[in-house]
Amino acid sequence: MSHAIVLSRAGTGLSAPLVSVEAHLSNGLPAFSVVGLPESSVREARERVRSALICSHFKWPDRRITVSLAPAEIPKSGGRFDLPIALAILVASGQLAEKYTAKREFFGELGLDGSLRSCRGLLTAVQAATTANRPLLLPAEQARDMAIVPGSRVTGAADLLEACGFLKTGELPLAKTEVQPPVIPPAPAIDDVMGQVLAKRALEIAASGGHHMLMTGPPGAGKTLLASCLPSLLGEPSAKVALELTLVRDLLGLDREIGRPFRAPHHSTTPAGLIGGGQTPLPGEASLAHGGVLFLDELSEYPATVLDVLRQPLESGEICISRARGLYRYPAQFQLVAAMNPCPCGYAGVDGGDCQCSTATVLRYQGRVSGPLLDRIDLHVNLERQAAATLLESRGAGPSATKIRARINAAQVRQIKRQGKLNAHLAGSELVDYCGIDNPVRNWFEGACDRLHLTGRGIHKTLRIARTLADICGEPLVGEALLLEALGYRSRLSQ
């Protein structure tokens, strides 16, 4: 037989389209060519596959070898096609029967000695192959990690010779993932925060309704500590969110995340580093924070070009990167927590602070954050410097973290039962149906919005916060007191 087909999959974002690896041997001068839109790493497979076959005691066919990766319009990259190319050549040259590779999918980079090495981004391929009800053969060093996909049939092989031995004998041992209790690394708890009662209240609201939050205050007020407490209040992510985050991390070659992610990129990051990018776009910090918290400290120090790319994912919960070769989508359903100083020196409006910044300097500093971005942040909280007596208390004032988490869980259960999602994700048309405002309160609220010159997004944001406050209190209707508190979380920069 001079023609053979072995199945594999390419990687295009979080999708894994099926690829047929075809090998054809013909007469003529010995040559090896790969077609089908391969990138340089795939074209270099010739030397890896040739050395691996020889070192594994197979015969390299001295004929004209053509390898086609179909469909041709999908770009192929990485070393994942080494193993299927080698097996296709073995089948085409008659050294391996076709029946052994039929209805299976193969992935793995070959070493020159025939060993199989792990490849990045295979989890999406395992998920797609499992959906297609096909077993897989992968490098042994990552087979156990890939077996976390429910219903998958994954076999791991250490090298090419072992893979062929498994196929010929029909004994393909299935890899099983080790089920271990999750070990969540210790994280700051809200009990560790001394004082800042208003900020802790806002943090509870943010966790209950999935709202974005901005904290403004002097250096040392506890902004970073408060932000790092939010993941511990959110509880465990859903299975769907956890799997999506695992897929994103696998694309970047990172280990699995336990619990809610907390990402804090430096203000020198680029737009591509924040939302993803590159010639073959990879996910960025926003997608790595999926299901968790994206913390932007010193918000006004970020370039405007970096901050403005967050507008679309804050609304839609996903990243869409368009390239000539296709559209790449990555999940980005995160909670944004930002912190900034009130002025360059950090002490504008602070009691006892020695601020030398002029009014124009303060306004210019705060104006670095655009109004449209501020308008997408639900909660705006001003932090004050705490007295020494407050900071030296044995525990923070207010309810314990256990009680706060219980209230958050109860509020989220009410939201899911009522509308199937958290309040932060309610559309404008849904707010009127779920807020439950009687006519007198509605008339008062309309007048307040007109006097404050709130934008449409600002009005919806206030209603979402008020609805979350009602869920925390267990109230079916949104009253005037709750709307007043929600209006108190407005920012003067986004009025």
Secondary structure as the mmCIF struct_conf table of DSSP 4:
data_model
#
loop_
_struct_conf.conf_type_id
_struct_conf.id
_struct_conf.beg_label_comp_id
_struct_conf.beg_label_asym_id
_struct_conf.beg_label_seq_id
_struct_conf.end_label_comp_id
_struct_conf.end_label_asym_id
_struct_conf.end_label_seq_id
STRN STRN1 HIS A 3 ARG A 9
STRN STRN2 THR A 12 THR A 12
TURN_TY1_P TURN_TY1_P1 GLY A 13 LEU A 14
STRN STRN3 SER A 15 SER A 15
STRN STRN4 LEU A 18 SER A 26
BEND BEND1 ASN A 27 LEU A 29
STRN STRN5 ALA A 31 VAL A 35
BEND BEND2 GLY A 36 LEU A 37
STRN STRN6 PRO A 38 PRO A 38
HELX_RH_AL_P HELX_RH_AL_P1 SER A 40 ARG A 43
TURN_TY1_P TURN_TY1_P2 GLU A 44 GLU A 44
HELX_RH_AL_P HELX_RH_AL_P2 ALA A 45 CYS A 55
TURN_TY1_P TURN_TY1_P3 SER A 56 HIS A 57
HELX_LH_PP_P HELX_LH_PP_P1 PHE A 58 PRO A 61
BEND BEND3 ARG A 63 ARG A 63
STRN STRN7 ARG A 64 ALA A 70
BEND BEND4 PRO A 71 PRO A 71
TURN_TY1_P TURN_TY1_P4 ALA A 72 GLU A 73
BEND BEND5 ILE A 74 ILE A 74
STRN STRN8 LYS A 76 LYS A 76
BEND BEND6 GLY A 78 GLY A 79
TURN_TY1_P TURN_TY1_P5 ARG A 80 PHE A 81
HELX_RH_AL_P HELX_RH_AL_P3 ASP A 82 ALA A 92
TURN_TY1_P TURN_TY1_P6 SER A 93 GLY A 94
BEND BEND7 GLN A 95 LEU A 96
HELX_RH_3T_P HELX_RH_3T_P1 GLU A 98 TYR A 100
TURN_TY1_P TURN_TY1_P7 THR A 101 LYS A 103
STRN STRN9 GLU A 105 PHE A 106
STRN STRN10 GLU A 109 LEU A 110
HELX_LH_PP_P HELX_LH_PP_P2 GLY A 111 GLY A 111
TURN_TY1_P TURN_TY1_P8 LEU A 112 ASP A 113
BEND BEND8 GLY A 114 GLY A 114
STRN STRN11 SER A 115 SER A 115
STRN STRN12 LEU A 116 ARG A 117
TURN_TY1_P TURN_TY1_P9 ARG A 120 GLY A 121
HELX_RH_AL_P HELX_RH_AL_P4 LEU A 123 THR A 131
TURN_TY1_P TURN_TY1_P10 ALA A 132 ASN A 133
STRN STRN13 LEU A 136 PRO A 139
HELX_RH_AL_P HELX_RH_AL_P5 ALA A 140 MET A 146
TURN_TY1_P TURN_TY1_P11 ALA A 147 ILE A 148
BEND BEND9 VAL A 149 VAL A 149
TURN_TY1_P TURN_TY1_P12 PRO A 150 GLY A 151
STRN STRN14 VAL A 154 ALA A 157
BEND BEND10 ALA A 158 ALA A 158
STRN STRN15 ASP A 159 ASP A 159
HELX_RH_AL_P HELX_RH_AL_P6 LEU A 160 THR A 169
HELX_LH_PP_P HELX_LH_PP_P3 PRO A 173 PRO A 173
STRN STRN16 LEU A 174 LEU A 174
HELX_LH_PP_P HELX_LH_PP_P4 ALA A 175 ALA A 175
HELX_LH_PP_P HELX_LH_PP_P5 ILE A 184 PRO A 186
HELX_RH_3T_P HELX_RH_3T_P2 ILE A 190 ASP A 192
BEND BEND11 GLY A 195 GLY A 195
HELX_RH_AL_P HELX_RH_AL_P7 VAL A 197 GLY A 209
TURN_TY1_P TURN_TY1_P13 GLY A 210 GLY A 210
STRN STRN17 MET A 213 THR A 216
TURN_TY1_P TURN_TY1_P14 PRO A 219 GLY A 220
BEND BEND12 ALA A 221 GLY A 222
HELX_RH_AL_P HELX_RH_AL_P8 LYS A 223 LEU A 234
HELX_LH_PP_P HELX_LH_PP_P6 GLU A 236 SER A 238
HELX_RH_AL_P HELX_RH_AL_P9 ALA A 239 LEU A 251
TURN_TY1_P TURN_TY1_P15 LEU A 252 GLY A 253
HELX_LH_PP_P HELX_LH_PP_P7 LEU A 254 ILE A 258
BEND BEND13 GLY A 259 ARG A 260
STRN STRN18 PHE A 262 ARG A 263
TURN_TY1_P TURN_TY1_P16 HIS A 267 SER A 268
HELX_RH_AL_P HELX_RH_AL_P10 PRO A 271 ILE A 275
STRN STRN19 GLY A 277 GLY A 277
TURN_TY1_P TURN_TY1_P17 GLY A 278 PRO A 281
STRN STRN20 LEU A 282 LEU A 282
HELX_RH_AL_P HELX_RH_AL_P11 GLU A 285 LEU A 288
TURN_TY1_P TURN_TY1_P18 ALA A 289 GLY A 291
BEND BEND14 GLY A 292 GLY A 292
STRN STRN21 VAL A 293 LEU A 296
BEND BEND15 ASP A 297 GLU A 298
HELX_RH_3T_P HELX_RH_3T_P3 LEU A 299 GLU A 301
BEND BEND16 TYR A 302 TYR A 302
HELX_RH_AL_P HELX_RH_AL_P12 ALA A 304 LEU A 307
HELX_RH_3T_P HELX_RH_3T_P4 ASP A 308 LEU A 310
HELX_RH_AL_P HELX_RH_AL_P13 ARG A 311 SER A 316
BEND BEND17 GLY A 317 GLY A 317
STRN STRN22 GLU A 318 ARG A 323
TURN_TY1_P TURN_TY1_P19 ALA A 324 ARG A 325
STRN STRN23 GLY A 326 PRO A 331
STRN STRN24 GLN A 335 MET A 340
BEND BEND18 PRO A 342 GLY A 346
TURN_TY1_P TURN_TY1_P20 ALA A 348 GLY A 349
TURN_TY1_P TURN_TY1_P21 ASP A 351 GLY A 352
HELX_RH_AL_P HELX_RH_AL_P14 THR A 359 GLN A 366
TURN_TY1_P TURN_TY1_P22 GLY A 367 ARG A 368
BEND BEND19 VAL A 369 VAL A 369
HELX_RH_AL_P HELX_RH_AL_P15 GLY A 371 ASP A 375
TURN_TY1_P TURN_TY1_P23 ARG A 376 ARG A 376
STRN STRN25 LEU A 379 ASN A 382
HELX_LH_PP_P HELX_LH_PP_P8 ARG A 385 ALA A 387
HELX_RH_AL_P HELX_RH_AL_P16 ALA A 388 LEU A 391
TURN_TY1_P TURN_TY1_P24 LEU A 392 LEU A 392
BEND BEND20 GLU A 393 ARG A 395
BEND BEND21 ALA A 397 PRO A 399
HELX_RH_AL_P HELX_RH_AL_P17 ALA A 401 GLN A 419
BEND BEND22 GLY A 420 LYS A 421
HELX_RH_3T_P HELX_RH_3T_P5 ASN A 423 HIS A 425
HELX_RH_AL_P HELX_RH_AL_P18 GLY A 428 CYS A 435
HELX_RH_AL_P HELX_RH_AL_P19 ASN A 439 LEU A 452
TURN_TY1_P TURN_TY1_P25 HIS A 453 HIS A 453
HELX_RH_AL_P HELX_RH_AL_P20 GLY A 456 CYS A 473
TURN_TY1_P TURN_TY1_P26 GLY A 474 GLY A 474
BEND BEND23 PRO A 476 LEU A 477
HELX_RH_AL_P HELX_RH_AL_P21 GLU A 480 LEU A 487
TURN_TY1_P TURN_TY1_P27 GLY A 488 TYR A 489
HELX_RH_3T_P HELX_RH_3T_P6 ARG A 492 SER A 494
#
